[in-house]
Amino acid sequence: MPGRAEASSDTKMKITRILAHRVELPLHESNYKWSGGKSVSVFDSTVVRVDTDAGLTGWGEVCPLGPFYLPAYAEGVRSGIMELGPRLLGLDPRELGVLNARMDACLKGHPHVKSGIDMACWDILGKASGLPVCTLMGGRHGDAVRLYRAISQEEPDAMARRVAQYRAEGYSRFQLKVGGDPDVDIERIRAVRSVLRSTDRLVADANTGWTQHEAVRVARAVRDLDLYIEQPCLTYEECLAVRRACGMPFILDENIDGLDVLLRARADLAMDAVNLKISKLGGLTRTRQIRDLCASMGLAMTLEDSWGGDIVTAAIAHLAHSTPESLRFTSTDFNSYVTVSIATGAPRREEGFMRASGDPGLGVEPRLEVLGPAVVTVG
C-alpha cells in the first residue's frame, strides 16, 4: 500500500509527483442551507496525493462550501494545483516551513489551493517519523474531541426537530444556521433553545447574512437566552458594532483569514471565540500558527474546515486533539454528514465526540476505487 514505507530522518526526501482527484460527497440530508438562500446538495471535494522518492505518499483534502461562501471554489483548487505543483517538485515535504514559503512565493493568496498540499505533507511527516500528526502538532490533549452539529436553515419547528434528533445521537453543541428574515430567525433561535438542556451550547451563526441593524435587532430580541452570536454581518466593522451593541458572547469566522485581522480583533475585544478553518488559512501549518497564538492569548477556538470527507475530518481531529481542552470551543465531523466514505481509518463519532487516530500521519488510507483516476497530475 502506498504511504507505509519507512524513511530515514537524516535522508533527503523529494516530492516527485502531485495528483488531484475529484470526488462528489452527497449529503444524508437532501441539502444544506444557510444565509442568503445559499444551498448545496452535493459537495465537490478535491483529494490531493503527494508522492515522494522515499516511497511515502501523503494525502490531503480541500472542499470549499460552494463558490458563493468564501473566495474559493472546487475547480479553482485543481487549477491552482496545476499552476503551483511543478514549483514544488524536488522539495522535501517534511520541511513544512520551506514548503509553505515556496507556495507563498509562487502563488499569491489562494490559501485553499495550498491547504491540501500542506495537509498531505503533514501526513508524510507523520509517516516518516512514525508519529500521528497530533503528536507532531503539540501532543494529544484529553481523550476525545467534542463535536457540534450544524443545523441547516429551515422553518423554526423543523430546525427544532433536527436539534432534538441530533441531541438524541449524543451531540450537545449546535450551530444554528440563521441570517435570513430577522423575525423568522428570532423564532428559529427560540424554538431550538427551548428543546435544549441548560448544559447544551447553542450558536446562532448568520454567516454574514444580516445587515447591521438586523443583527442588533435579533440579538436584543433573544438576549434573555443562553446563546452565542457568530459572524452576523459581512464586514469586520459591522460585526464589531453589533458586538458592542448587544453585549452577548460573540464568535468571528469569515473575517478571520490571517494573523493581522486576528490581532486586530483581539485588540478590539471583538470576540470571545474564533472559528479557524484549515483551508481558509492555507493548511495545517498556517492554522497551527494561529491556533498557538490564540492559545497564548487564552482565546477559545472552533477548529474545523469549510467542508470535507474522511481526510478533512481526520485533519480536524488531529488539529483539535493537539489543542488544550480548555480552549477547544468545539469541532465537527464532516464525514458523518455525507453518504460517501473516501478513506478508511478516519475518526467516527461516538456519542458526540471523536478521536484522532494513533497511527502515523493522519491515520487514513484512501479508498482508491472511490477516488477514481486523477484529474490533475504534476510530475
VMD Tcl script that draws the C-alpha trace (Angstrom):
set ca {
  {0.00 0.00 0.00}
  {1.41 3.47 -0.80}
  {2.44 5.62 2.14}
  {3.59 2.89 4.53}
  {7.29 2.70 3.68}
  {9.86 3.88 6.21}
  {12.32 6.70 5.56}
  {15.41 7.67 7.48}
  {15.08 11.10 9.11}
  {18.60 12.08 8.00}
  {17.99 11.26 4.33}
  {16.83 13.97 1.96}
  {13.36 13.23 0.63}
  {11.90 14.76 -2.52}
  {8.41 15.35 -3.82}
  {8.21 13.52 -7.14}
  {4.56 13.83 -8.06}
  {1.36 15.65 -7.02}
  {-2.06 14.41 -8.07}
  {-5.60 15.63 -7.52}
  {-8.76 13.51 -7.54}
  {-12.29 14.90 -7.80}
  {-14.93 13.19 -5.67}
  {-18.57 14.06 -5.05}
  {-19.91 13.97 -1.50}
  {-23.74 13.82 -1.37}
  {-25.44 14.70 1.90}
  {-27.52 12.40 4.09}
  {-29.99 15.27 4.35}
  {-31.30 16.46 0.99}
  {-29.36 19.72 1.10}
  {-27.52 22.15 3.35}
  {-28.92 25.69 3.53}
  {-27.59 28.85 5.09}
  {-27.93 32.63 4.82}
  {-28.99 34.40 1.65}
  {-30.71 31.37 0.17}
  {-27.39 29.57 -0.38}
  {-27.56 25.79 -0.51}
  {-25.57 22.73 -1.56}
  {-26.78 19.15 -2.06}
  {-23.57 17.53 -3.36}
  {-20.14 18.79 -2.34}
  {-17.26 18.84 -4.83}
  {-14.14 17.74 -2.94}
  {-10.54 17.55 -4.13}
  {-8.31 14.82 -2.70}
  {-4.62 15.65 -3.03}
  {-1.91 12.99 -3.26}
  {1.79 13.82 -2.81}
  {4.31 11.11 -3.77}
  {7.98 11.03 -2.78}
  {11.15 9.30 -3.88}
  {11.26 7.53 -0.48}
  {8.11 5.52 -1.26}
  {5.97 7.56 1.12}
  {2.65 9.04 -0.02}
  {0.69 11.73 1.78}
  {-2.98 12.63 1.42}
  {-4.90 15.88 1.83}
  {-8.38 17.15 1.02}
  {-9.98 20.50 0.18}
  {-13.73 21.04 -0.09}
  {-14.98 24.64 -0.46}
  {-18.55 25.35 0.62}
  {-19.53 26.30 -2.91}
  {-18.18 29.33 -4.83}
  {-20.51 31.74 -3.01}
  {-19.26 31.31 0.56}
  {-15.54 32.24 0.69}
  {-13.19 33.32 -2.14}
  {-12.66 29.67 -3.09}
  {-14.22 27.17 -5.46}
  {-13.61 23.49 -6.20}
  {-12.34 23.75 -9.75}
  {-10.05 26.55 -8.64}
  {-8.33 24.16 -6.23}
  {-7.46 21.82 -9.04}
  {-6.42 24.58 -11.44}
  {-4.26 26.06 -8.70}
  {-2.51 22.73 -8.13}
  {-1.67 22.59 -11.84}
  {-0.12 26.06 -11.53}
  {1.66 25.54 -8.21}
  {2.57 21.87 -8.32}
  {5.56 21.99 -10.73}
  {7.29 24.51 -8.48}
  {7.14 22.13 -5.52}
  {8.72 19.11 -7.16}
  {12.07 18.28 -5.57}
  {11.25 19.89 -2.21}
  {11.43 17.84 0.98}
  {7.79 17.51 2.13}
  {8.90 17.23 5.75}
  {10.31 20.77 5.67}
  {6.94 22.41 6.06}
  {8.28 25.93 6.60}
  {10.27 25.76 3.38}
  {7.32 24.26 1.55}
  {4.92 27.00 2.65}
  {7.42 29.74 1.88}
  {7.76 28.35 -1.64}
  {3.99 28.12 -2.10}
  {3.51 31.71 -0.94}
  {6.31 32.95 -3.20}
  {4.95 31.14 -6.25}
  {1.23 31.80 -5.77}
  {0.00 34.91 -4.01}
  {-3.12 34.30 -1.96}
  {-5.40 31.37 -2.82}
  {-4.94 29.63 0.54}
  {-7.46 26.92 -0.39}
  {-5.13 25.77 -3.19}
  {-2.26 25.31 -0.74}
  {-4.24 23.62 2.01}
  {-4.47 20.10 0.57}
  {-0.79 20.05 -0.36}
  {0.24 21.19 3.10}
  {-2.08 18.63 4.71}
  {-0.61 15.82 2.60}
  {2.91 16.84 3.60}
  {1.97 16.69 7.30}
  {0.73 13.17 6.56}
  {4.13 12.34 5.06}
  {5.99 13.87 8.01}
  {3.99 11.71 10.39}
  {4.62 8.57 8.38}
  {8.33 9.35 8.07}
  {8.66 9.89 11.83}
  {6.27 7.11 12.86}
  {4.10 9.58 14.77}
  {0.50 10.78 14.45}
  {0.04 14.37 13.29}
  {-1.47 15.44 16.62}
  {1.76 14.42 18.39}
  {3.80 16.47 15.92}
  {1.47 19.45 16.40}
  {1.97 19.59 20.16}
  {0.67 16.40 21.71}
  {-2.67 14.79 22.47}
  {-4.80 16.75 24.95}
  {-7.56 14.71 26.53}
  {-9.30 11.54 25.44}
  {-11.68 12.92 22.81}
  {-12.80 15.99 20.88}
  {-16.31 17.35 21.48}
  {-18.34 17.93 18.31}
  {-21.03 20.33 17.22}
  {-23.77 19.73 14.69}
  {-24.61 22.34 12.07}
  {-28.37 22.72 11.59}
  {-29.37 23.64 8.04}
  {-31.72 26.60 7.68}
  {-35.38 25.55 7.69}
  {-38.61 26.65 9.32}
  {-38.33 27.09 13.11}
  {-40.19 23.91 14.12}
  {-38.26 21.80 11.60}
  {-34.94 23.08 12.95}
  {-36.05 22.32 16.49}
  {-36.89 18.76 15.46}
  {-33.47 18.38 13.84}
  {-31.77 19.55 17.00}
  {-33.77 17.14 19.13}
  {-32.82 14.30 16.77}
  {-29.10 15.09 16.91}
  {-29.24 15.66 20.63}
  {-30.52 12.10 20.99}
  {-27.47 10.96 18.99}
  {-25.10 12.46 21.57}
  {-24.43 15.99 20.35}
  {-24.51 18.80 22.91}
  {-23.22 21.65 20.75}
  {-25.32 23.13 17.93}
  {-24.62 25.72 15.24}
  {-27.92 27.09 14.03}
  {-27.91 28.50 10.50}
  {-29.71 31.84 10.62}
  {-29.01 35.08 8.71}
  {-32.39 35.18 6.98}
  {-35.52 37.16 7.79}
  {-34.91 38.59 11.28}
  {-38.42 37.81 12.52}
  {-38.13 34.18 11.41}
  {-34.61 33.94 12.82}
  {-35.85 35.07 16.23}
  {-38.43 32.27 16.07}
  {-35.76 29.77 14.97}
  {-33.49 30.63 17.88}
  {-36.29 30.48 20.46}
  {-37.70 27.21 19.11}
  {-34.32 25.49 19.18}
  {-33.23 26.80 22.57}
  {-36.50 25.51 24.04}
  {-35.61 21.87 23.23}
  {-32.10 22.04 24.68}
  {-30.80 21.45 28.18}
  {-29.08 24.16 30.17}
  {-25.72 22.41 29.60}
  {-26.09 22.42 25.78}
  {-24.44 25.21 23.82}
  {-26.24 27.00 21.02}
  {-24.60 29.23 18.40}
  {-26.71 31.40 16.08}
  {-24.48 31.56 13.00}
  {-25.61 34.14 10.45}
  {-22.67 33.50 8.07}
  {-22.57 37.27 7.25}
  {-26.28 37.23 6.33}
  {-27.67 40.11 8.41}
  {-27.26 43.81 7.90}
  {-26.01 45.65 10.97}
  {-29.43 46.87 12.13}
  {-30.98 43.43 11.64}
  {-28.23 41.77 13.66}
  {-28.64 44.20 16.56}
  {-32.40 43.71 16.50}
  {-32.16 39.90 16.57}
  {-29.51 39.91 19.30}
  {-31.56 42.19 21.52}
  {-34.71 40.13 20.94}
  {-33.04 36.93 22.21}
  {-30.70 38.36 24.84}
  {-32.60 36.55 27.60}
  {-31.39 33.21 26.15}
  {-28.13 31.32 26.68}
  {-26.73 31.91 23.19}
  {-23.63 32.79 21.15}
  {-23.81 35.07 18.10}
  {-21.48 34.13 15.24}
  {-20.40 36.32 12.29}
  {-23.62 38.34 11.96}
  {-22.52 40.69 9.16}
  {-20.25 40.82 6.13}
  {-17.58 43.25 7.30}
  {-15.42 43.29 10.40}
  {-16.53 46.84 11.25}
  {-20.21 45.87 11.15}
  {-19.59 42.83 13.35}
  {-17.66 44.94 15.85}
  {-20.53 47.44 16.03}
  {-23.02 44.62 16.66}
  {-20.75 43.13 19.30}
  {-20.59 46.45 21.16}
  {-24.34 46.98 20.88}
  {-25.56 43.57 22.00}
  {-23.19 42.52 24.78}
  {-23.65 38.79 24.05}
  {-20.96 36.08 23.70}
  {-19.53 36.56 20.22}
  {-17.68 34.43 17.65}
  {-15.96 35.63 14.47}
  {-15.39 33.33 11.49}
  {-15.40 34.55 7.89}
  {-13.47 37.75 8.68}
  {-10.60 35.88 10.40}
  {-8.39 34.90 7.47}
  {-4.94 35.77 8.81}
  {-2.82 36.90 11.73}
  {-3.35 40.60 11.07}
  {-7.12 40.58 11.44}
  {-6.92 38.16 14.37}
  {-4.64 40.54 16.27}
  {-6.87 43.50 15.41}
  {-9.97 41.65 16.60}
  {-8.28 40.66 19.81}
  {-7.16 44.23 20.50}
  {-10.70 45.48 19.82}
  {-12.22 42.79 22.08}
  {-14.36 41.92 19.07}
  {-14.94 38.27 20.00}
  {-14.95 35.71 22.78}
  {-14.11 32.79 20.49}
  {-12.86 32.39 16.94}
  {-13.60 29.89 14.18}
  {-10.45 28.61 12.45}
  {-10.95 26.81 9.14}
  {-7.95 24.90 7.78}
  {-8.40 25.67 4.07}
  {-9.35 29.31 4.68}
  {-5.97 29.81 6.38}
  {-3.93 27.79 3.87}
  {-3.40 24.43 5.58}
  {-2.44 22.86 8.87}
  {0.85 24.77 9.11}
  {-0.75 28.23 9.00}
  {-3.70 27.12 11.13}
  {-1.37 25.75 13.80}
  {0.46 29.10 13.93}
  {-2.79 30.97 14.54}
  {-4.04 28.24 16.90}
  {-0.91 28.58 19.05}
  {-1.24 32.37 19.12}
  {-4.89 32.05 20.18}
  {-3.85 29.62 22.90}
  {-1.22 32.04 24.19}
  {-3.95 34.71 24.42}
  {-6.43 32.37 26.09}
  {-8.86 32.65 23.18}
  {-11.27 29.74 22.66}
  {-11.49 28.20 19.19}
  {-13.77 26.24 16.93}
  {-11.34 24.06 14.96}
  {-12.68 22.86 11.62}
  {-12.70 23.43 7.85}
  {-15.17 24.69 5.26}
  {-16.34 21.14 4.47}
  {-14.93 17.76 3.52}
  {-14.98 14.00 3.92}
  {-12.86 11.49 5.79}
  {-9.48 13.12 5.16}
  {-10.56 16.61 6.22}
  {-12.26 15.10 9.28}
  {-9.02 13.33 10.22}
  {-7.07 16.59 9.87}
  {-9.60 18.44 12.04}
  {-9.33 15.72 14.68}
  {-5.52 15.98 14.84}
  {-5.61 19.78 14.98}
  {-8.25 19.78 17.71}
  {-6.73 16.97 19.74}
  {-3.43 18.87 19.89}
  {-5.20 21.96 21.26}
  {-5.63 22.42 25.04}
  {-9.07 21.18 26.06}
  {-9.96 24.39 27.91}
  {-9.61 26.35 24.64}
  {-11.44 23.92 22.36}
  {-14.84 25.52 21.91}
  {-15.86 22.74 19.52}
  {-15.12 20.94 16.23}
  {-17.12 18.92 13.73}
  {-17.12 15.55 11.96}
  {-17.97 16.36 8.36}
  {-17.71 12.72 7.30}
  {-20.91 12.00 9.24}
  {-22.85 14.49 7.07}
  {-22.10 12.76 3.76}
  {-23.02 9.41 2.21}
  {-19.65 8.55 0.62}
  {-16.60 7.33 2.54}
  {-13.35 8.20 0.77}
  {-10.88 6.68 3.26}
  {-10.56 4.07 5.98}
  {-9.14 4.93 9.40}
  {-10.92 8.29 9.70}
  {-12.46 9.31 13.04}
  {-16.04 8.23 13.66}
  {-18.43 9.95 16.01}
  {-19.09 8.30 19.36}
  {-21.78 9.99 21.46}
  {-20.92 13.50 20.29}
  {-17.13 13.03 20.36}
  {-14.37 11.87 18.02}
  {-10.74 10.84 18.45}
  {-7.69 11.40 16.28}
  {-6.00 8.23 15.07}
  {-2.89 6.98 16.86}
  {-1.41 5.70 13.60}
  {1.43 7.59 11.88}
  {0.43 10.66 9.88}
  {-3.27 11.38 9.54}
  {-4.02 7.69 10.02}
  {-6.18 7.34 6.92}
  {-5.93 5.13 3.85}
  {-7.89 6.45 0.85}
  {-10.31 4.18 -0.97}
  {-8.74 4.37 -4.41}
  {-11.76 2.75 -6.04}
  {-13.90 5.63 -4.75}
  {-11.45 8.35 -5.79}
  {-11.11 7.07 -9.33}
  {-8.41 8.30 -11.72}
  {-6.61 11.56 -11.02}
  {-7.89 14.64 -12.83}
  {-4.62 16.52 -12.28}
  {-1.13 15.00 -12.46}
  {2.03 17.03 -11.88}
  {5.36 15.25 -12.21}
}
mol new
graphics top color blue
foreach p $ca { graphics top sphere $p radius 0.5 }
foreach p [lrange $ca 0 end-1] q [lrange $ca 1 end] { graphics top cylinder $p $q radius 0.2 }
display resetview
